[in-house]
Amino acid sequence: PPAAPATPAANGPTLRLEPEQEEEELEEFLCPVQTPPGLVGVEAALQHAPAMPLALQNISLKHLGTEIQNTMYNIRGNRQAQGIGHGPPGEDPPGSVEPQRAEQPLPSNPGTPGKDPADSPKPTPKSSLTANLIQKAKRQNTTFPLFAEGLTRTRTAQEKVLALEQQVLMLTKELKSQKELVRILHKALEAAQQEKRASSAYLAAAEDKDRLELVRHKVRQIAELGRQVEALEQERESLAHTASLREQQLQELQRHVQLLMEKNQAKQQVICKLSEQVTRDFMQPPSQTPVSPGAANRDFLSQQEKMEHLKDDMEAYRTQNRFLNSEIHQVTKIWRRVAEKEKALLMKCAYLQAKNCQVESKYLAGLRRLQEAAGSECAELLRQLIQEALQCEAREALAEGVELSPVSEYDEYGFPTGPHYEMEDLKLLAKIQALEVHSHYLLAHEAVERPLRERWAALGDLAPSAELKQLLRAGVPREHRPRVWKWLIHLRVQHLQSPGRYQALLNQGQVRKHPAARQIELDLNRTFPNNKHFTCPTSSFPDKLRRVLLAFSWQNPTIGYCQGLNRLAAIALLVLEEEESAFWCLVAIVETIMPADYYSKTLTSSQVDQRVFQDLLLEKLPRLMSHLGQHRVDLSFLTFNWFLVVFADSLISNILLRVWDAFLYEGTKVIFRYALAIFKYNEEEILRLQDALEIYQYLRFFTKTICNSQKLMHIAFNDMNPFPMKQLRQLRTTHRERLEAELRELEQLKAEYLETRNSQGPAVPEGCTSEDEGEGEA
């Protein structure tokens, strides 16, 4: 339906606000200032006005006025820019209107630059708010971009409605800007009130202590705001960096799009050329030599016959292909069933072989017990049975010629799979332990080892995480161990590494002989005498070990060389197989993982760790420590070497390398965990021994009897919890202070003894002849 004619007089009432709506608009527009308590009302009137220093007033009012001026300048600048930029191209800017309109007085603006905030106008009454809005609408009607000459009577009703709607939108935008200005002024007023309250509290303070506390509070607030500003600045820099990266990506994409468009254009040109050529060929076919109709018919019939033969061949090939596909499908199904059956048979065979190893080990253990308990009448029979049991494996291998999983004499790192004992009665025990190790390996291969290998294969790039920590505790597969160890070592010594450092140390050793070179040569032949890599005359490992130890003696002159470093370097060489990697592994252990003075001449930190371990044994295994205390057994003769060489001579290689996997990542806490776990693993066996000599004999080789690596790992990392590093540090600090006090006391006793000895003089008792006198008489 057509719109009703509207006149400015008729539209006037629609701009008026209802009383309730007017009150809500006014309340939202002028929200009450949050005045601090005690600054208004009767309480403020009864208080004496403190003499505020003029400088303090000037500072706060100056900043407040500056803030209001800057805010008004920005708002007015934005409004002018919007008025200029939003006009149509043919319109003049608002500044080019008639002089009479430009000379009209502007309404008072509370935020006009140059005015003091104290002179800002008070909120206008409710009744005048609507009138002001109407006056602004009338005044801005003359400068509206679409209707520069105002609303005329010749305009249609729709154009008038449109013009009024646009004016309403403009007034709404202006109202929003005014509200934003008022909000800013309210914030500034609240800040001034807060500053005034702080100044009043500062001047009203009775003592300097209270004033100092107020100043400190302000300083803390300033520091907190400064930190917030720094954080925002960092965030801004990161966002700017991200924006620059996105801009680079956008430019790269634009270049890529440009290349694609050029490529597409080239293709279009090629297509056009080919289309033109095809059109020309159709329009102008090439000239052909005339052919007789009979020859053409014969050629056509021969070509048709050949096509029929080809169709028959294609059909035959299709039939043959379908037959072969069905055959391949059947063969694939048979192969899959055979593979699954083979896998099941291999698992069953491994399980039966593990059970066979267990039965054989129990049989040998029974023979050993009979050997210990039987008399002379059965000794010969037992000797023959034991000899047959030790030689049966070789006979079976010769008779069968094939064995699925034989008990190998050496593992992949050259260590013997079972312990080596010189005594004849302990050789049977070594065979029992080798069978138990093989049995545990066979049983755990499918259930534990295969899933672990799959997790390591899917890990990807190495990064410190909880998942990596759990994987390292479970053990690293052999194929991943060199890569993982090199990454762990680099984490430890990246601040010490430099290109060519190892070669420079070797050159330094060639120029000048190190004092520790003689001791290194003596210890080379003592390094892992049961490992085939260090006992074979043609092996290169002894020479590599010599160079690594000499380089380290020049790298760390304060230590030089300490007995035990040869075994640490040898383990690193066996796993990493590179001299430089083994050298940095030794540096990582001695200089970053172990505490200071662990390998010094006094071995201070090593002695401290022994005392700490005694406290942990009392806490974790009180029953065992009580039993050992009753028989006066000192464990430090055994555990001191454990800590010094990280179990290099104590555990079988399969368990030893798992310990090192976790040790290189977590540090010395792993040594304490595994040392406690070893005693927990054999606790019942030790408690059954009731003689100190038997206990000492058992402790000589009891670590080699540990065959189940999964059980030992579970005890170390689960049964020994909680095991906080904070407790370990506290115990180390306490025992170090005690040890240093004991050492000072011992030095004092030595000094007193030497002083007493020197004061007595070299007096010879009566009736004795000195050596000099005896030589003179001779």
Secondary structure, DSSP 8 states (H G I E B T S, - for coil): -------HHHHTGGGS--HHHHHHHHHHHS------TTSSHHHHHHS------HHHHHHHHHHHHHHHHHHHHHHHHHHHHHHHHTS-TTS--GGGS-HHHHTS-----TT-TTS-GGG------HHHHHHHHHHHHHHHHTT-SS-TT---TTS-HHHHHHHHHHHHHHHHHHHHHHHHHHHHHHHHHHHHHHHHHHHHHHHH-SSHHHHHHHHHHHHHHHHHHHHHHHHHHHHHHHHHHHHHHHHHHHHHHHHHHHHHHHHHHHHHHHHHHHHHHHHHHHHS--------HHHHHHHHHHHHHHHHHHHHHHHHHHHHHHHHHHHHHHHHHHHHHHHHHHHHHHHHHHHHHHHHHHHHHHHHHHHHHHHHH--TTTHHHHHHHHHHHHHHHHHHHHHHS--SS---SB-TTS-BSS---SSHHHHHHHHHHHHHHHHHHHHHIIIIIHHHHHHHHTT-S----HHHHHHHHH---TTTHHHHHHHHHHHHHTTT--TTHHHHHHHHHHHS--TTHHHHHHHHTTS-TT-HHHH-TT-SHHHHHHHHHHHHHHH-TTT---TTHHHHHHHHHHHH--HHHHHHHHHHIIIIIS-TTSSSSS-HHHHHHHHHHHHHHHHH-HHHHHHHHHTT---HHHHHHHHHHTTTTTS-HHHHHHHHHHHHHH-THHHHHHHHHHHHHTHHHHHH--SHHHHHHHHHHGGGG---HHHHHHIIIIIT----HHHHHHHHHHHHHHHHHHHHHHHHHHHHHHHHHHHH-S---TT---HHHHHHH-
